[in-house]
Amino acid sequence: MKLLGLGDNVIDRFIDRGIDYPGGNCVNFAVFAAELGVETAYMGVFGSDDLGGFLRSELTAMGLDISRSVVREGETGIAIVEVVDGDRIFLGGNDGGVTVREPIVLDSDDLAYVGGFDLVHSSVYSACETQMAALAETGALVSYDFSSEDEFRAPEYLDPLAPHLDLAMLSCSHLGEDETESLLRAVVGKGAGLAIGTRGAHGSVLFDGSRLHRAAAVPLDESRGVADTMGCGDALLAAAVCTLLESGWSRGAAPAADAIDAALQAGSAFAAEQCYIDGAFGHGRRVPEGRTT
């Protein structure tokens, strides 16, 4: 099994701690899959600044293959974060820096490389929308995180992407159960193979085109010291995807109902474990003096 994170990398700057952590939806997905014992790689654009160097060094030290990534002249994306009662709150940032302003564009060699993976994952923060159709043609399964913002559920954004996706993930903590189910049905109706909705403490829901599957969130153990919720959704997706692939999921073989249920349960358990880790996966360093924004 081989998985690829394609797209965004970012520094999560926790201003309440004064710590910079490596992060980004696609980076987190790749790191979490590696933690689960799967061969993974990350492919994207790194900034040429000190923060970009920090990201590259930490990911390399963790054993993540970033050899197909590129470095462009410019700044690294920064997300300003504060933790309130254990929940990470995004306060703004610099809109993704050079990673989003000059995103990676895949050539024929890159697409051949992607075809060697079982699944490639991207997100709304990666500026890779124009690459999705080509990715789907490589033979690798394609997953995509639509996050929580309304702009990414609008027909003009969602409709062109859905037919190229084998799995769509949507953050739905702000939605009720009925709203979540309707959204997942709509996404699959637009062409996605599977759609997962994450609802925080209310668990997760997956629609496979015929039925809804649910998994409860794993209760947290306050005695262990809950750190924050950064990366929990990415962790849930990584564990769910790994479980589905282990069951035989492929472009030509839809996952069985029991495999989907097991995948959601594995995702809930792994997501809960991330709540005890600072940042998405640790590896933080002090914010440079005078740089709090």
GUFIMAR-406484 format. One record per residue (C-alpha): chain; residue number from 0; z, y, x. Coordinates in steps of 0.02 Angstrom, whole numbers, plus 50000, padded with zeros to 5 digits. Example, Ala and Ser with C-alpha at 12.3 -4.5 7.8 and 13.67 -1.06 7.14 Angstrom:
% GUFIMAR-406484
<"A",0,<50390,49775,50615>> <"A",1,<50357,49947,50684>> 
% end
This chain:
% GUFIMAR-406484
<"A",0,<50000,50000,50000>> <"A",1,<49952,50172,50066>> <"A",2,<49986,50340,49984>> <"A",3,<49926,50516,50025>> <"A",4,<49998,50685,49981>> <"A",5,<49858,50814,49976>> <"A",6,<49893,50999,49959>> <"A",7,<50045,51109,49967>> <"A",8,<50179,51127,50098>> <"A",9,<50312,51261,50090>> <"A",10,<50479,51318,50157>> <"A",11,<50617,51311,50026>> <"A",12,<50731,51455,50078>> <"A",13,<50904,51434,50001>> <"A",14,<50974,51609,50006>> <"A",15,<51148,51555,49950>> <"A",16,<51160,51439,50102>> <"A",17,<51052,51535,50225>> <"A",18,<50954,51376,50259>> <"A",19,<50766,51341,50266>> <"A",20,<50712,51167,50212>> <"A",21,<50541,51085,50227>> <"A",22,<50462,51056,50057>> <"A",23,<50314,51069,49942>> <"A",24,<50265,50954,49800>> <"A",25,<50140,50852,49901>> <"A",26,<50248,50847,50057>> <"A",27,<50397,50788,49956>> <"A",28,<50295,50652,49872>> <"A",29,<50236,50585,50040>> <"A",30,<50409,50592,50119>> <"A",31,<50491,50505,49971>> <"A",32,<50360,50367,49970>> <"A",33,<50392,50342,50156>> <"A",34,<50578,50330,50122>> <"A",35,<50537,50190,50000>> <"A",36,<50451,50094,50141>> <"A",37,<50271,50137,50099>> <"A",38,<50140,50192,50226>> <"A",39,<50105,50374,50188>> <"A",40,<50014,50526,50255>> <"A",41,<50005,50711,50216>> <"A",42,<49846,50814,50221>> <"A",43,<49842,51002,50198>> <"A",44,<49841,51173,50281>> <"A",45,<49986,51231,50388>> <"A",46,<50018,51412,50433>> <"A",47,<50007,51463,50615>> <"A",48,<50178,51548,50614>> <"A",49,<50347,51483,50671>> <"A",50,<50386,51412,50499>> <"A",51,<50224,51313,50502>> <"A",52,<50273,51244,50671>> <"A",53,<50443,51196,50602>> <"A",54,<50362,51103,50457>> <"A",55,<50244,51009,50570>> <"A",56,<50379,50960,50694>> <"A",57,<50498,50897,50560>> <"A",58,<50366,50794,50468>> <"A",59,<50305,50720,50632>> <"A",60,<50483,50677,50683>> <"A",61,<50503,50585,50518>> <"A",62,<50351,50479,50558>> <"A",63,<50234,50555,50429>> <"A",64,<50051,50552,50478>> <"A",65,<49986,50732,50470>> <"A",66,<49838,50706,50587>> <"A",67,<49707,50755,50457>> <"A",68,<49793,50920,50418>> <"A",69,<49733,51086,50489>> <"A",70,<49820,51243,50552>> <"A",71,<49751,51410,50494>> <"A",72,<49796,51583,50556>> <"A",73,<49920,51653,50432>> <"A",74,<50092,51638,50355>> <"A",75,<50180,51485,50285>> <"A",76,<50225,51483,50102>> <"A",77,<50406,51524,50062>> <"A",78,<50497,51485,49899>> <"A",79,<50659,51583,49877>> <"A",80,<50791,51470,49800>> <"A",81,<50970,51486,49741>> <"A",82,<51081,51344,49680>> <"A",83,<51178,51379,49520>> <"A",84,<51294,51241,49457>> <"A",85,<51195,51112,49555>> <"A",86,<51026,51164,49487>> <"A",87,<50900,51246,49603>> <"A",88,<50832,51409,49533>> <"A",89,<50670,51482,49600>> <"A",90,<50681,51669,49626>> <"A",91,<50507,51704,49692>> <"A",92,<50417,51692,49857>> <"A",93,<50253,51733,49941>> <"A",94,<50133,51636,49828>> <"A",95,<50105,51492,49948>> <"A",96,<50041,51586,50100>> <"A",97,<49885,51530,50192>> <"A",98,<49901,51354,50123>> <"A",99,<49849,51419,49952>> <"A",100,<49745,51567,50007>> <"A",101,<49633,51458,50117>> <"A",102,<49659,51280,50052>> <"A",103,<49587,51125,50129>> <"A",104,<49408,51084,50079>> <"A",105,<49361,50902,50095>> <"A",106,<49201,50851,50185>> <"A",107,<49120,50679,50182>> <"A",108,<49230,50616,50324>> <"A",109,<49387,50674,50234>> <"A",110,<49333,50589,50074>> <"A",111,<49300,50427,50168>> <"A",112,<49476,50443,50239>> <"A",113,<49550,50469,50066>> <"A",114,<49459,50314,50006>> <"A",115,<49568,50211,50122>> <"A",116,<49723,50250,50017>> <"A",117,<49780,50168,49857>> <"A",118,<49830,50335,49780>> <"A",119,<49816,50519,49822>> <"A",120,<49932,50648,49746>> <"A",121,<49906,50835,49723>> <"A",122,<49977,50977,49618>> <"A",123,<49951,51145,49536>> <"A",124,<50023,51229,49691>> <"A",125,<49891,51157,49807>> <"A",126,<49735,51257,49757>> <"A",127,<49638,51093,49762>> <"A",128,<49574,51093,49583>> <"A",129,<49393,51093,49639>> <"A",130,<49423,50935,49741>> <"A",131,<49485,50823,49600>> <"A",132,<49317,50758,49542>> <"A",133,<49269,50708,49719>> <"A",134,<49438,50627,49748>> <"A",135,<49418,50520,49592>> <"A",136,<49252,50456,49659>> <"A",137,<49332,50389,49819>> <"A",138,<49407,50242,49726>> <"A",139,<49586,50296,49760>> <"A",140,<49696,50324,49609>> <"A",141,<49733,50509,49581>> <"A",142,<49899,50582,49521>> <"A",143,<49931,50765,49487>> <"A",144,<50085,50868,49451>> <"A",145,<50061,51003,49318>> <"A",146,<50237,51074,49341>> <"A",147,<50315,51170,49197>> <"A",148,<50221,51334,49177>> <"A",149,<50120,51365,49018>> <"A",150,<49970,51426,49117>> <"A",151,<49943,51250,49184>> <"A",152,<49944,51174,49008>> <"A",153,<49812,51297,48944>> <"A",154,<49646,51212,48899>> <"A",155,<49548,51311,49027>> <"A",156,<49656,51237,49166>> <"A",157,<49700,51065,49100>> <"A",158,<49539,51008,49017>> <"A",159,<49426,51005,49172>> <"A",160,<49556,50909,49273>> <"A",161,<49621,50777,49154>> <"A",162,<49467,50662,49155>> <"A",163,<49484,50640,49344>> <"A",164,<49669,50591,49341>> <"A",165,<49744,50418,49332>> <"A",166,<49919,50492,49311>> <"A",167,<49973,50666,49257>> <"A",168,<50152,50724,49277>> <"A",169,<50227,50868,49180>> <"A",170,<50400,50947,49191>> <"A",171,<50467,50956,49014>> <"A",172,<50652,50997,49032>> <"A",173,<50625,51155,48929>> <"A",174,<50541,51059,48787>> <"A",175,<50613,50955,48646>> <"A",176,<50575,50770,48627>> <"A",177,<50439,50794,48496>> <"A",178,<50356,50932,48597>> <"A",179,<50357,50823,48752>> <"A",180,<50280,50676,48663>> <"A",181,<50144,50784,48586>> <"A",182,<50102,50858,48756>> <"A",183,<50088,50688,48839>> <"A",184,<49976,50622,48700>> <"A",185,<49866,50776,48717>> <"A",186,<49848,50755,48906>> <"A",187,<49797,50573,48889>> <"A",188,<49682,50622,48747>> <"A",189,<49593,50739,48867>> <"A",190,<49557,50596,48986>> <"A",191,<49708,50561,49097>> <"A",192,<49753,50377,49114>> <"A",193,<49942,50397,49104>> <"A",194,<50053,50548,49073>> <"A",195,<50236,50563,49125>> <"A",196,<50354,50696,49058>> <"A",197,<50516,50726,49154>> <"A",198,<50661,50799,49054>> <"A",199,<50802,50814,49180>> <"A",200,<50965,50747,49110>> <"A",201,<50869,50684,48958>> <"A",202,<50769,50560,49060>> <"A",203,<50583,50531,49066>> <"A",204,<50442,50480,48949>> <"A",205,<50273,50402,48987>> <"A",206,<50125,50385,48870>> <"A",207,<49998,50252,48917>> <"A",208,<49870,50287,48782>> <"A",209,<49945,50169,48655>> <"A",210,<50134,50180,48664>> <"A",211,<50276,50286,48728>> <"A",212,<50396,50220,48860>> <"A",213,<50565,50300,48895>> <"A",214,<50698,50290,49028>> <"A",215,<50868,50372,49027>> <"A",216,<50924,50479,49172>> <"A",217,<51049,50396,49289>> <"A",218,<51218,50483,49273>> <"A",219,<51275,50575,49428>> <"A",220,<51435,50534,49520>> <"A",221,<51522,50701,49544>> <"A",222,<51639,50623,49672>> <"A",223,<51492,50602,49791>> <"A",224,<51462,50789,49794>> <"A",225,<51306,50842,49701>> <"A",226,<51202,50955,49816>> <"A",227,<51054,51015,49712>> <"A",228,<50908,50954,49606>> <"A",229,<50770,51004,49728>> <"A",230,<50633,50872,49735>> <"A",231,<50703,50761,49597>> <"A",232,<50541,50759,49499>> <"A",233,<50441,50720,49656>> <"A",234,<50561,50578,49695>> <"A",235,<50544,50508,49519>> <"A",236,<50355,50510,49533>> <"A",237,<50353,50429,49705>> <"A",238,<50465,50285,49651>> <"A",239,<50369,50261,49488>> <"A",240,<50201,50259,49576>> <"A",241,<50261,50135,49708>> <"A",242,<50328,50019,49573>> <"A",243,<50167,50029,49473>> <"A",244,<50060,49992,49625>> <"A",245,<50170,49844,49672>> <"A",246,<50139,49775,49497>> <"A",247,<49950,49778,49526>> <"A",248,<49901,49946,49451>> <"A",249,<49728,49998,49507>> <"A",250,<49577,50091,49441>> <"A",251,<49518,49933,49355>> <"A",252,<49687,49865,49301>> <"A",253,<49803,49964,49187>> <"A",254,<49988,49930,49213>> <"A",255,<50076,49813,49093>> <"A",256,<50212,49878,48978>> <"A",257,<50353,49794,49074>> <"A",258,<50287,49867,49237>> <"A",259,<50289,50042,49162>> <"A",260,<50467,50019,49102>> <"A",261,<50521,49958,49274>> <"A",262,<50431,50105,49355>> <"A",263,<50521,50234,49249>> <"A",264,<50689,50152,49284>> <"A",265,<50654,50150,49470>> <"A",266,<50604,50332,49460>> <"A",267,<50764,50381,49371>> <"A",268,<50872,50292,49499>> <"A",269,<50782,50368,49649>> <"A",270,<50781,50543,49571>> <"A",271,<50970,50534,49546>> <"A",272,<50995,50493,49731>> <"A",273,<50905,50653,49780>> <"A",274,<51039,50756,49694>> <"A",275,<51159,50711,49835>> <"A",276,<51042,50777,49970>> <"A",277,<51026,50959,50023>> <"A",278,<50853,51025,49989>> <"A",279,<50717,50900,49947>> <"A",280,<50753,50785,50095>> <"A",281,<50867,50881,50213>> <"A",282,<50805,50930,50387>> <"A",283,<50857,51111,50361>> <"A",284,<50886,51247,50489>> <"A",285,<50966,51419,50483>> <"A",286,<50860,51560,50411>> <"A",287,<50806,51674,50554>> <"A",288,<50921,51823,50569>> <"A",289,<50871,51963,50452>> <"A",290,<50751,51853,50353>> <"A",291,<50831,51822,50183>> <"A",292,<50672,51848,50080>> 
% end
